[in-house]
Amino acid sequence: MRTTLTVDDDLLHLAKQRAAALHLPLVEIINRALRKGLVEDAPTALAEATVVYRAEPGPAPDLTGWTVRLDDEELRRKAGL
């Protein structure tokens, strides 16, 4: 896409130097700088919770006793047994 931008003289000079040093077109250097700048300024996304669905139909597993067993294990650990 073609557009017109006003660029500070010192930045344009640096971009032209970089383009010459890397043997790349000026537009490539400017595009790279914009991409890098926009990525660095982008807000970081927060992770979302993962929902897992059972693939097989049927009753849910019986978890009765798990919490009691875990509680007992924790109490034994704290008591040093």
ZIJO-V531151 format. One record per pair of residues at least 4 apart in sequence whose ideal C-beta (glycine too) atoms are under 6 Angstrom apart, sorted by the first residue. I is the first residue (numbers start at 0). J is the second residue. D is the distance in Angstrom with one decimal. If there is no record, write none. Layout:
BEGIN
I:J:D
I:J:D
END
This chain:
BEGIN
6:10:5.3
6:11:4.7
14:28:5.0
14:29:5.9
17:28:5.1
18:23:5.3
18:25:4.6
18:28:4.6
23:27:4.4
23:28:5.9
64:68:5.8
75:80:4.4
END
